[in-house]
Amino acid sequence: MNATTPLLAVTMGDPAGIGPEITIKALLAPETRQFCRPVVIGDVAMLEQALGFCGATGKLNRIHNAAAARFAPQSIDVIDLGIATPDRIRIGKIQALGGEAAAAYIRKSIELALAGEVGAVVTAPINKEALKLAQVPYIGHTEMFADLTGAREEMTMFAIGELKIFFLTRHMSLLEACRMVTQDRVLAGIEKAMRALHQIGVTNAHLAVAALNPHAGEDGLFGREELDQIAPAIAEARRRGHRVSGPEPADSVFHFANLGRYDAVLSLYHDQGHIASKMLDFERTVSVTLGLPIMRTSVDHGTAFDIAGSGTASAVSMIEALRVGARYAGDVAFRAPPRRRDPA
């Protein structure tokens, strides 16, 4: 670790979930300090409790701003908001205070990032029901980051090693998602994905668009969305100068992208991309929010209330979210290392 190592703000997530535990484990892992300088935004009292859950030895250094962080060995620097305490939070339970605290951590992280005090924000999991109970006017992280940063075009990207997956639709019913697969929306999704790739330094990107129906519709035999909506959108994107392939059968496109045939895949609905990424590497799938004026990465799992407080939660995803956050922090002109190319 040195002064040029990326400085990251780390929100500890819903204090009643596994966020405090995985934050403690990830930041005490020796490898983490090799690629980032982390500052936690949360509550020291809950992190102290998490140290006990994990049976970990470490020191919590309470600070008021990122500039005061010391980054000492076996020490975690914490901007303590003083909201959640063990006597007020029921571990493993959905509650309003958990949503209130989680939202406050996020707001503080955005404040630091917009002020240039940190190079990126890495978030532990929050709970949508807890946010609702706390009357927080956002359904989740992405909506909150977009609104509070004034972003007009945020887009979620999954990063699993060198594989990158974008989503045309996410949190809606499958029936509604299928209805959203129109020529205009697919074209807009392609262009957003291309701009997002440019933001992280992928120039002249080659994007694959996943098909909606089995076998990419088999020329209309299994559905006409590919013929009537997706292919025309791809043709227009090509006319505008983008390198786009598809519609590619969804049962193979992610495999070929992972081999390096494409720089990224545009998934048409939530599970289409989520299943592919989590089958490839469940714990190392990282969610990256692009299109913001700041960089934000996150674990791609929930608060796991069923195991919160047991000390058994894995920190692998949190470590990977920190690694990806450090990789893209500050300098969005990141250049990826040489990639394997599929011989086909």
N, C-alpha and C positions, 0 to 999 in steps of 0.2 A: 504494500500500500504506500502511495506517495501523493503529493499534492495534485498530480494530474489524474489520479484514479477518480472515475466518476462519482459524484456525490449524489446519493439517492434518498428521497423521502420515502419512508415505508409506513403505510397506515396499517394498524394492527387488526382491522376488521371488527366485526361484531364481538364485543368482549365476552359474550356468553358462549361463543363458538370456539373453534379450534384456532382462530387467528392468533391470539396471544401465544399459544404453544408453538405453532409453526414459525412464528416470528422469532421467538427465543432460540429455537433449535437452528434455524437458518442462519441467524446472525452470530451464533457461537461456533458455527462450523468453520474450521480453519480455512477452507477453500474460498469462502465468501469474501474474506478480507483481501484476497489476492486480486479481485477484479472490481471492488466497489468500496465506497465509504458510506455506510448506511446511517441514517438518522431516523429513529422511529417516532411516529406521531401517535400518541395513545395515552394510556393511563398507567403510571408506574405501579400503582397498587395491584392492578390486574396482571401486569407482567411479573411482578414479584410472586404472585400466586402461581403463575404458570411455571416459573422456575421450580417451584415445589412439585407441581404435577409431573414435570419432566425429570426430576431428580438431577437437575443441571446445576453447575456451579458457575456463577458469573456475577458481575456487578452491574447495576443499573445506574447510569449517570444522568441525573435530572438536569436538563438545560432549558434555556428560554428561547434560543434561536439556533439555527444550523451553524452559524459561525462559532458558537461556543463548543461544538463537538470536539472531543479529544481522540476518539477512535483508538483507545487503549486496548491492549490484548485482554481477552475475556471480559470485556466491558461493552455495554450497549448504551449508546447515547439516546436519550428519550426526551422529546418535547412533551412534557406532561400537561394534559388539558384538565386533569382533575375532575372528570365527569363520572366515570364508573369506578366503583369500589366493591370488594368482595361482599360487603354487608348489604349492598344494594342490588347486586347482580346475581341471578340464579343461573349457574352454569348449566348449559344444555337446554335452556328454555327460551322460547321466543317471547320477547318483552319489549315494551316501548323504550326503555332506557338503553337497551342494546342498539336499537335503531338510531336513537338520538346521538349516542356517543359515536357510532360508526360514521354518521353523516358529518359530525363535527371534525373528526379526523380527516375526512376527505376534503372538507372546505379548507382546513389549514394547509394541507398538502398542495392544493391548487394555488393558494396564496403564495406559498414559498416558491413554487415552480414559475408562476407568472412574474415574480420578482427576480427571478434568475438566481435564487439562493441554492437551488438544487437543479441537477441536470435532468432528472426524470422522477416519476412517481411510480412506486410499486405497491399494489394493493392486496391485502389479505381479504378473505371472503366476507361478504355481508349478507343479510337476509332480507328479502323483499317484504315479507310479512311484518318484520320488526320495523322497517322503515315506515310502513303504512300505519302501524300502531303509534309511531312517534309523529305522525302527520307530516312526514318528510315528503315533499311534492315530487318525488322521483321514484321510478320503479327500480332503478339500479344504478350501478357505477357509471355506465356509458352516458346515460341521459343526464346525470348530474355533472359529469365532466364537460359534456358538450354545452350545457346551459351556462355553467359558471365560468367557462372560458370564452363564451361568445362564439363557439364554433358553429358553422353552418353546414358542415359536411363531414361529420365523424363517420368512421367505418371500422368495424372490428376485423382484425386479422389474427388468425391462429398461426403461431410459429412452432413447428416441431422439427428441431434441427434446421435444415435448409428448406423444408417444405413450408409453404405459405398458403393459407386458405382464407378467402374472403366469403362473405355471406350476403346474398341478395335479400333474404328475409331471415328473421331469427325467432323472436318470442311472439308467436301467434300459432293458431291451430294449423294443422297440415292442410286442411281444406282451404283456409284463407290464404296460406302461402302459395298454393297452386294457382289461386285466382290472381295473385300478384305477379305471376310470370307473364308479363306482357312485353311487347316489343320495346315500348318506351322505357319501362322499368329496367329491363335487361340491359339496354344500351346505356342508361344512366349508371347502372351498377358496374358495367365494364369501365366506363370513364372514371368513376370514383376509385375503382381498384387500381387503375393505371396511375392516377394522381397519387394515391397512397404509396404505391411502389416507388414512385419517383421521390417521395418524401424521405424514404429510407435509403435512397441512393441507387435503386435498381433502374438503370437506364435501358432504353430499348427493350423493355420487358416483353416476355412472351406469356400471355395469359390464356389458360384453357377455361372454357365455360362448360360446366357439367350439364348433362341432359337431365330432363325431368322424368321421362318415362324409361322403362326397361329397354335396353338395346337402342337408346336414343330414338325411340318411337318406331323403328323399322319402317321408315318412309310412310308413316301414318297408320301402320297396322295396329300399333299399341297407343295411339294418341297423336294429335296433330300439333301439340304445343311446339315441338321442335321445328316443324315446317312453317307454321303460321306466325310464331312469335320469336323464338330464340334465334333461328338461323338468319332471319332478316335483320335482327339487331346486330348480330356478329358481322354480317355483310356491311352494314352501315359503319360499324366501328372500324372495319378494315378500310373502308373508303376514306375515313378520317385519319388514316395513317397508323392505326394501332395494330400490333401483332397479336392476333386473337385466333385461337383454334376452337372448333366445336360446332355444334354441341357434341361433347364427348361422353360416351356411356359412363355413368357414375360408378359402375362396378370396377372400372379400370383406371379412370383418369387420375385418381389420387396416387395410385401405384406408380404410374409413369411420371407424374410430377415429382414424386419422391426420388425417382431415379435421375431427375434432372432434365427431362424433356421439356418441361414448362417451368417458368419462374414462379407461377402461382396458379391457383384454381379458384374460380368463382363458383361457390356452392349455391344452390338455389333455395335451400331451406335448412333449418336448424340441424336436424339429425343427419342430413346427408353429409355435412362436413364434420360434425362432432363425432359421429361413429368412426369415420375414416381416421381422424386424428387420434382418437383415444385407443383405437385398435393398434395403431402404429406405436404409440408410447403414451399411455394414460397419464403417468405422473409428470412427464416433461412437456406436455402441451401447455403453451403459454398464450394468453390472450393479450393482444396489443391493440390499443385504441389509436388509430391514425386519423388525420384530418384535424387534429387539435393543435393549438399553438404550443403545446407541451407534449412530452413523451410520457405515455402511461402503459405499464404492463401489469398483468395480474395472473394469479393462479387461476386455473380453470376447474375449480371444484368449489363446493359449497361450504357452509359453516359446520357441517357434520356434528350437529348437536348431540347425536346418539353416542359419540365417543369423546365429546368435549370434557376436559377435566381428567381424562384417564392417562394422559401423557403418552398415548400410543399413536397420535397423528403423525403421518409422514411429512417431513419438510422438503422432500425432493422437489415438488412443484414450486414451492416458495423460493428455493435456491435457484431454480431454473428461471423463474420470473425475475429475480434479481440479476441473473447473468444476462438475460435478454435486455432488461432495462439499462444495464451498464453498457451493453453493446451499442445501443442506439442513443444513449444519453448525449444531449448537447449537440453533437455533430450528426445531423441527420443525413449527411452525405456518406453514410457508411457504405463500404464496398465489401461484398461478401467474398470469401475465399473461393478459389476455383472449385467448380462443382463437377460431380460425376455426370457423364452424359450417357443416356440410354443408347445402346448400339443401334437400335431401330431408327 
